[in-house]
């Protein structure tokens, strides 16, 4: 006799994914400026399993070890933005939604980093921002990061979007600087501006 044990519900994984057309990345400051494929999002996923979020973002071209900056940009961001509930922090103005949490991969011209930012308690620019350093993996045209669900308040569902930005200076997430450029966004309804519901 073989005894089959049911897997606990917590062992199951939940996933959400978005796709985006290749070649639609635009540098809005200079629309005739070519945008590198490693800033052009073609797909992104968020998977939750056993209390850990795993996020991937696939680009239209391989990600170089040292990405070259276009024009005035001195920092690149690859970001997953989370609208987990009521809150305010206008750092990712794609569509009609604002985020409470974000996972941000940053290239500052010297080194790579990946962090989870929690703005749920932020009411103004002087409030402290919670920040967690994350493990980062880059394989060809894909990024992968992992973050503990508890750092985001263990949400059962949320709206999310993914995208790429350029900034004039480092530390933009904790300063009042709006000197940024939007290159590409995925998971945003073109008609309503609403973000994608997760899971789904």
Long-range contacts (C-beta under 8 A, 24 or more apart in sequence): 10-50, 10-51, 11-49, 11-50, 12-49, 13-47, 13-48, 13-49, 14-47, 14-48, 14-49, 14-198, 14-199, 15-45, 15-46, 15-47, 15-48, 15-199, 16-45, 16-46, 16-47, 16-160, 16-196, 16-197, 16-198, 16-199, 16-200, 17-43, 17-44, 17-45, 17-46, 18-43, 18-44, 18-45, 18-161, 18-162, 18-186, 18-187, 18-196, 19-43, 19-186, 20-44, 20-184, 20-185, 20-186, 20-187, 22-60, 23-60, 24-184, 25-60, 25-164, 25-183, 25-184, 26-183, 26-184, 27-70, 27-71, 27-166, 27-181, 27-183, 28-181, 28-182, 29-71, 29-72, 29-181, 30-71, 33-70, 33-71, 34-70, 35-70, 35-183, 35-184, 36-61, 36-67, 36-68, 36-70, 37-61, 37-62, 37-141, 38-62, 38-63, 38-64, 38-67, 38-141, 39-76, 39-164, 39-166, 39-183, 39-184, 40-164, 40-183, 40-184, 41-78, 41-162, 41-163, 41-164, 41-184, 41-185, 41-186, 42-186, 43-186, 44-80, 44-162, 44-186, 44-187, 46-80, 46-160, 46-198, 48-149, 48-199, 51-148, 51-149, 51-150, 51-154, 52-146, 52-147, 52-148, 52-149, 53-103, 53-146, 53-147, 53-148, 53-149, 53-152, 54-144, 54-145, 54-146, 55-80, 55-103, 55-143, 55-144, 55-145, 55-146, 55-147, 56-142, 56-143, 56-144, 57-105, 57-142, 57-143, 57-162, 58-141, 58-142, 59-141, 59-142, 59-143, 60-141, 61-141, 62-140, 62-141, 63-138, 63-140, 63-141, 63-142, 63-143, 66-107, 66-109, 67-107, 69-109, 69-166, 70-166, 72-168, 73-166, 73-167, 73-168, 73-181, 74-108, 74-109, 74-167, 74-168, 74-169, 74-170, 75-106, 75-107, 75-108, 75-109, 75-166, 75-167, 75-168, 75-169, 75-170, 75-172, 76-106, 76-107, 76-164, 76-165, 76-166, 76-167, 77-104, 77-105, 77-106, 77-164, 77-165, 77-166, 77-167, 78-104, 78-105, 78-143, 78-162, 78-163, 78-164, 79-103, 79-104, 79-105, 79-162, 79-163, 79-164, 79-165, 80-160, 80-161, 80-162, 81-160, 81-161, 81-162, 81-163, 81-195, 82-152, 82-155, 82-158, 82-159, 82-160, 83-158, 83-159, 83-160, 83-195, 84-120, 84-152, 84-153, 84-155, 84-158, 85-120, 85-155, 85-158, 87-119, 87-120, 87-122, 88-119, 88-122, 88-123, 89-119, 89-122, 91-119, 91-172, 91-173, 92-161, 92-163, 92-165, 94-161, 94-163, 94-182, 94-185, 94-188, 94-193, 95-161, 95-185, 95-188, 95-189, 95-192, 95-193, 95-194, 95-195, 96-192, 96-193, 96-194, 97-159, 97-161, 97-193, 97-194, 97-195, 101-151, 101-152, 102-173, 103-134, 103-145, 103-147, 104-173, 105-136, 105-143, 105-145, 106-170, 108-170, 112-136, 112-138, 114-145, 116-147, 116-151, 116-152, 117-173, 118-151, 118-152, 120-153, 125-175, 125-176, 129-173, 129-174, 157-197, 157-198, 157-199, 158-197, 158-198, 159-194, 159-195, 159-196, 159-197, 159-198, 160-187, 160-195, 160-196, 160-198, 161-185, 161-186, 161-187, 161-188, 161-195, 161-196, 162-186, 162-187
